[in-house]
Amino acid sequence: MGLLSLLIFLPLLAVALTLVLPNKINGTFKYIALGTSLLQLILAGFLYANYQPSTAAFNDVAAYQYVEQLPWIRMDLGSLGKLEIDYFLGVDGFSLPLLLLSSLVMLMAVGASWNVEKSRKGYFSLLMLLNTAVMGIFCALDFFLFYVFYEVMLLPLYFLIGIWGGARREYAAIKFFIYTLFGSVFMLLIIVGLYFSVQNPQTGAHTFNMLHMMNPANYVDGAFFGFLDNVNEVFGIPARMIGFIVLFIAFAIKVPIVPLHTWLPDAHVEAPTPISIILAGILLKIGGYGIIRICLGIFPDAAADANWWLGLIGIVSILYGAFNALAQTDLKRLIAYSSVSHMGFVLLGIASMTAEGISGAVFQMLSHGFLSAALFFLVGVLYDRVHDRYIYNFRGLATLMPKYTAYVAIAFFASLGLPGFSAFIGEAFVIIGTFNAESMATGIPRWMAIFGSLGILLSAAYFLWTLQRMFFGQTRLRGGEEWAVSLKDLSVREQIILFPTLALALILGIMPALVFSVLNDSVLSLLNLINPYL
C-alpha cells in the first residue's frame, strides 16, 4: 500500500475497529479517533517535508508525487468503446498543503468531540468515514474516483448535523444535502460527457483520467455533447463553456459564493462544534480546490473567457458576507458570514489568472482553514458553558476569562488580516494579483482590487466591534451570577487544541515561503495551461 492510500484508508481501519468493539467500552472510541488523526497528521507532515516541486506541465503525471495508479475497472461496451477507470492518486503543490490542513483540522475536530456523550460509536465512526472521503478528494486524479469520494463525504455530514446538531438540525442537514446533491447530479452529467469525449492515447479506451482530460490532443472527433471544441453549442452557448459553468456551480456551492451560500449559516448554527470546525476548515476548501484542479485544469479556455464574471462574483461575496457579518447578533452566524467574505478572496485570486493571485488564493484557503476552525472552536467553548451565543448577552468577559479573551483577540486580529499573520499574506497577494491583472491583459479591472480591499476594512470593523461588545467594559451577563460561575477559563485540553492554529497563523505570516516554495511550480504550470487562451 502506498503512502497516499495509507493516509486515505487509515480512518477506515478506525471505523472497523470502532464498530466491532462493544458499546460498554465506548470511552475508548475517542482515543481510537485521536490516535488515527494524530498518525494522519504525522504522515501528512512527512509527505509535505519530503515533497520535491516539479516544473512539469500541469497535465503531466511527472508534475505529481507519491503517485499510485492501478487498473480498477475495465469493460468493453461494444459500439460505445472500451471503459477504463483507474485507482489513480497523486499530489502536487495545490493538493499537498490542503492534505496537511485537513489532517490538522480533523485532529482539532476529534479534540473538540471529547465530551460527546450521545451514541459515541456512531459519531466517531461517521467522523472517521468523513476523514477518509476528504483525504481521497484531495488525492484523486481519476474523475470517477474523485466523484466517489465527493459523494461519500455527503453521507456522514448529513447524519452528523442531523443527529448531533441543534434544535433545527433536521432542516439544516436536509438543506445542506439538497444544495450539495444539486451540484453533484449535474457534475455527473459533465463527467459522463468528458468520459465519452476523451481517449487514453495508449489504449484508445475512453477514460476518466483527469490528466488526459486536461490535454486537448486526447479529445476525439464526434465527441458526445460537443466537448471537443467550441463549434458545438447548447442554447447558443459553446459546449465547453456549459461544462465549465456546471462544474463551477457544483464547486461554488461548497465555497460558497453568493447566492449559493444560504446553506452555510444554517449548517454552522445547527451543527455541533466539531462539525462546524470541519465545515469551515475543510469543506469550503474542497470548493476552491475543485475550481482550480478541475474547472481551470480541464476547461482553461472557458475559464479565461469567464474570469471577469468570476472576479465579480468574488467581489460580491466579499462585500455581501462582510455586511451580513456586521449585522449579526449570533456569534456563530457572524463567523459563518465572515467565511463567505473571506472565501470571496479565494475566488477573486483565482479569477485574476496571475501567479500572485492564484498563490494568494491557495494561501488564503490554508489560512482561513485553521483560523476559522479556531474561531468556531472558541464559539463552542462559550456555548458549552452557558448554551448561549447571543453577542449582547455578554459583556466584560475579559475579567472572567482572561485566557479565553487573549485567544479570541489573537484569532480576531489574525483573521482580519493584521500584518504578521497568515491572512494578511493571502489577502495581500490576492489584491496584488488582481491589481496586476489589468496590465497583464487577463480581463480583470483594477477597481476589483479596490473593492476587495474594502472587504479587509469591513472585516476589521465586525471583528473589533464584536471584541469591544463582548469582552470589554463592566461585566454584564444575561444569566447573572449563575453564568459568572459557569464561565470558567480555558482548560489545558482546550489550549492544546487552540495553540497550534494561532502559532501556525503567526509562523506562516512571518515565513510564507513554507507554503509558497511547495506551491509555486504548480501555479506556474497551471498558468502555462491557461495563458494561450488569455
N, C-alpha and C positions, 0 to 999 in steps of 0.2 A: 504494500500500500504506500502510495506517495505521500509527501508531506501535506499537500492540499487536501487530499482525501481524508487524511487523519484529522486535519483541522475541521473539516466539514462534518464528519460522521462520529467524532468522539462524543458529542452530546447524545447521539442515538444510543450509544452504549449506556450512557447515564439513564436514558429513558427506559431501556430494557431492564436495567438493574433496579430502578425505582419501582417499576411495575411488578416485578417478581417478589420484592420484599413485602412482608406482611404490614398491614396498617398499624399494628401495635407498636412498631418502631418508627413511626412517621417522623420522629425528631431527627432521624438520620438523613432524610431526603434532602434537606437544605445543605447538608455537608457534602453530599454527592454532587449537587449542582455547583456548590462553591469550588470543590476540587476540580471538577471538569472545566469550569470557566477559567480558573487560575492556570490550568495546564494549557488551555487555548491561548491565553494571553502570553504565556511564555513562548509557545510555539510561534505565534504571530510575530512576537518580538524577534525571535531567531530568524524568521523569514525576512523581516524588514532589515535587520542588521546585515544579512548576507546577500541582499539584493544588489545586482550589478546592472545599472542602467544600460540600455541598448539604444543605438541610433537607427536600428532597423525600422522599416516602414510600419505604420500602424496596422496594416492588414497582412503583415508578415509574421509567421509564427516565431521568427527569431527575435521579435520585439518582446516576447513574453518569457517568463521564467517559471521554474517549477512545473513545467508542462507535463500533463498526463493526457494521453489520447489512446483510447481503446475502442475497437468496434463494439457497438451496442446493439443496434437493430439493423438488419439487412433484409430487404424484401424486393422481389421482382413483381411490379404492379402491371405488367403487360404493356398496354398502349400508353400508360402514364409513366413508363420508365422505371428505373430502379430507385428504391428508397434507401437512404444512407443517413443514419443517426449515430453519432459518436458520443462516448463519455469523454468530453474534451474540457480540460481545466487548464488554466494558466493565469498569471497575474502580471501586471505592468505597473507603471508609476501612478496610474489612476486608481487601480483596484487595491493595491497593497496597503496604502495608508488607510483606506476605508476598512480593510480587514482588521488592521490593528485597532482602529477606533471601535469597531463593532465588538471585538473581544473585550476591550476595556469597559464599554457601556454595559455589556452583558454581565460582567463581573459586578459592576455597580448595581445592576438590577437585582442580582441574586442577594447582594448585601442589603438592599432595601426591602427584600422579601423576608427578612429574618424573623419577623413577628407574625407572618401569615399563619392563621390557625385553620381556616376553612379548607377542607379537602386538600391537604398538602400533597398527597400523591398525584392527584390530577393537576394541581397547579404547577408543580416543579416538572412534571412530565411534559406539559404543554410548553413551559418556558424553554426546556431543552430542545424540543422539536422546533420551536421558533428559531432557536440558535442555529440549528442545522440548516434551515431554509435560508436564513440571512447570509451565512457564510457561503452557501452554494451559489447564491445570486452573484456575489462579487467575484467568484472564481470561474463560473461557467463561460465557455466560449462557443458552445453549441446552443443555438437559439431554442431548440426543443428542451434541452436540459435546463436552460435559463428559465423557460416558462414553467416547467415542473416545479422548480424551487420557488418561483414567484407566486404560484398558486398555493403551494403547501403553506406558505407564510400566512395566508389569509385565515386558515382554519384555527390555529392556536390563538391568534389575535382576537378573533371573533369570540371565542369562549373565554379568554382571559378578561376581556372587557365585559362580556355579557353575564358572567357568573360572579366575578370578584369585584365588579365595579360599584358605582354609587347608586343613588335612588333611580336614576333614569338610564341605567346601564343597558337595558334591552334596546331602547331607542338608539343610543349611541352606537352600540355594536352593529345593529342592522344598518344604520346609516353608513357607517364605515365600510361594511361588507358590500353594500349595494354600489357605493361610489367606486370602490376598487374593482369589483367584478365588472362594472360597466366598461371601464377601461380595458380590462383583461380580455373580455369577449371580442372586442374589435381588434385588439392586439393580435389575437389568434388568427383572425382573417388575414391580416397583413403578413404574419409569419407563414401562413399557407401559400399566399401569393408569392412571397420571396422564395419559398421552397421550390415551387414549380418554375421559377424563373432562373434559378442558379444551378449550375452543374459543377461537380468536382472535376477539375481538368485532368486528373489522373485516371479516374474510373468512369467518367461520363454519367455518374448517378446524380440524381437530384439530392441536395444536401441542405442541412440546417446549420452548417458551419458558418459562424459569423464572419470569419476572416475571408472566406470565399465570397460572402455577400458584400463585403467591402471592396471587392475587386471587380471593376466593370468588365474585364475580359472574361469573367465566368458567367455572364448573363447570356442566355440562349435566345435565338431568334424565335419569334412567335410566343414569347413568354406570356403566361396567364396574367390577366389583369393589367397588362401593359407595363410591367415594371422594368422592361428592357431600356426604354428611353422615354423622352418627354413628348413623343409624337402622339401616342395614345392618350386619350383624355377621358375623364369621368365627370359629367356635368360641366364640361368646359374647363376643367382643372387638370393639368398634367398628372398622370397616374402616380408618378414618383412623389409629387407634392402631396397627393392624397395619402400615400403611405406614410410620409413624414408627419403630416398633421395628426393622423390617427395614433401613431406611436407617441408623438409628443403629448397628446391629450392623456393617454394612458399613464405616462410618467409624470405629467404635470399635476395629476390628481394627488400623487404621492408627495410632490414638492412641498406644499401645494401652492398653486397660483390662484389669484383672483380671476374668475368667480368660482373655481372648483375647490375652494378651501373650506366650505361650510361644515364638512365632517370633522375638521380638526379641533375646533374649540369644544364641541360636544364630546368627542372622544377623549380629549385630555381631561376635561372636567369630571367625567364619569369614570374614567379608567383609574385603577389603583396606582399608587405612586410608581412602583417598578415598571408598569406598562407605559405610563407617561414618559418615563425615562427612555424606554426603548423606542417609543413613537418619535420623540424629538431627537434622540441621539442617533438612531439608525434608520428608521423607516423613511424619514424625509430625505435622507441621503441617497436612498435607492432611486428616488425620482431623479435627482441631479445626475447620478451615475448613469442611469439609463439613457438620459438625454445625450450625454457625452459619448458613451460607448456605442449606442445603437442609432439614435437619431442622427447624430453628426457623422458617425463612422460609416453607416450604411447609406445614408442619404446626404452626402456633403453638398451636392448641387442644390437640393431643395433647402437645406439649412442656410446656404449662402443667400438664396433668394428671400428667405423668410426672416433673416436675422433682425431687420428693423422692427418687425412685429414682436419678435421675442424680447427685444430690448424694451419696447413699450409696455409689454405685459410685466416685465421685471420692475419697471418704474411704478406702475400701478400697484403692484403687490407691495413694494417697499412703502409707499405712502399710505395706501389703504390700511395695511397692517399696523403701521405706526399710529395713525389717527385713531384706529379702533382700540389699540392698546392704551392710549391716553384716556379713553372713555370708560375703561373697565373698572369695576369695583371688586371683582373677584380676582384674587392674586393669581390663581392658576390660569384663568382665562386671559389675564393680561400677558402672561408669559407665552401662552399659546398664540396670541395675535402678534407678539413680538417675533415669534418664529416665522410667521408668514412674511413679516417685513424683512427679516434677516435672510431668509431663503430667496427673497426677491433679488438680492445682490448676486446670488449664485446664477440666476437666470440672466441678469444683466451682464455679468462677466462672460458667460458662455456666448451671449449674443454679440459681444464685441469682436469675436473672432481674432483676438490678438493674444500673443503669448502671455502678456501681463494679465489680461482679463481672465483667460481660462485658468491660469495658475492661481490667480486670486480667488476664483470661484471654488476651486477644489480646496484651497486653504480655508476659505470661509466655511465650507461644508465640515471640515475637520474641527475647526474652532467652535462652530455652533454646536457640533455634535456633543462634545464633552461639557461645554458651558451650559447648554440647555438642560443636559442631564443633571448637572449640579443644581441648577435653578429649580427644576421640578422636584429634586430630592429635598431641597430646602423648604419648598412649599409643603411637601409631605411631612417633614419634621413638625411643622407648626400644626398641620391638620391632625396628626396622630395624637397630639397633646390635648387639643381643645375642640377638635372636629369643627373648625370654622376657618374660612379663608377670606372673609369679607374685610377689605382693607380698612374701612372706617370703624371696625370693631376693635382695632388695635392702635395703641399709641404709646410711645415711650418704651418699646421693647428692649432698647439698648441697656436700660437699667436692670431688667430682669434676666436678659440672655445676652451678655456681652460677647461671648464666643460666637454665638449664632449671628449676632449683628455684624461681627467682623467678617465672617464668611459671606454673608449676604452682600455686604458693601463691596467686597473684593469681586464677587461674581457679577454684581451690577456694573461696576466700573469696567471690568474686563469685557462684558457683553456690549456695552455702549461704544466700544472702540477706542478706549483710552490708550494713547501711545505707550508701548512697553508690553502690551498684551496681544494675544494672537488675533483677536477680532480686528484690531487696528490694521494688521498686516493684510488680512484677507480683504477688508473693505477698501483699504488704500490702493491695493493692486487692481481691484475691480474698477475703481474710479479712474486710475491712471490708464488702464487698458481701454476703458470706454472713451476717455478724453483723446487718446491717441488714435482711436479707430477711424475718425473722420479723415485724418491726414493719410491714413493707410488705405483709404477707399473701400472700407468694409461696409459702408452704408449706415453707420451709427453716428448720429449727430452729437455734437458736444453738449447740447442742452440736456441730454440724458444723464451725463456725468454730473451736471449741476443739480438736477432733481434728485439723483441718487445721493448726493451729499446732504440734501435736506433730510433724508431718512436717518442719517447719523445724528443730526441735530435733534430730531424728534425722539430718537431712542434715548438720548441723554435726558430729554425732558421727562419721559414717562418713568424711567428708572430712578432718576434723582427725586422726582416728586413722590414716588412710592416710598423711597427710603426716608424722606422727610416726614411723610404722613404716619408711617407705621413705627418708626424706630426712635424718633427724637421727640423732644418736648416732655411734658409731665405725663407720667404713666396713667393711662386710662384704658380699661378693658371692659368690654360688654359683659363678660362673665364675672366681673368683680374679683373678690378675694379667692374664689374657687379657681378661677383661671390663673391668678397670680401664683397659686400653689402648683398647678399643673404645668405651667410653662417653665419646666426645668431646662437648663442649658444643654448644649450638645454633649452626647455621651462619647466615650472613646471610640466605639464602633462607628458612630456617625462621622466623627472627624477622620477616621481612617478611610472611609468611603469618599469624603469630600476633598481631602487634601491633595490627592494625586491630580484631580481635574484642574484645580486652581494653580497648582505648581506647573502643570503642563501648559496652561494658558500663558504663564509668565515665561517659561523656557522657550516656547515657540515664538513668543513675542520678541524675545531677545535674539534667538538663534533660528530664524525661519528656514535657514539652509538645511536643517534637519529634514524638512519636507521637500523643499524646492530641489535639492540635489537628487532625490528619488523621482520627482515629478517632471523635471524639465525636459528630458529627452522624449518622454511620451507626449508632452504638449506639442513639441516641435514636430514630431512625426504625424500627429493628428492635423496640425495646421498645414503640413505638406500635402495632406489628402484634400483639404478644403480650398487652399489658395488658388488652384487653377479655375475655380468657379466664382471667385470674388470679382 
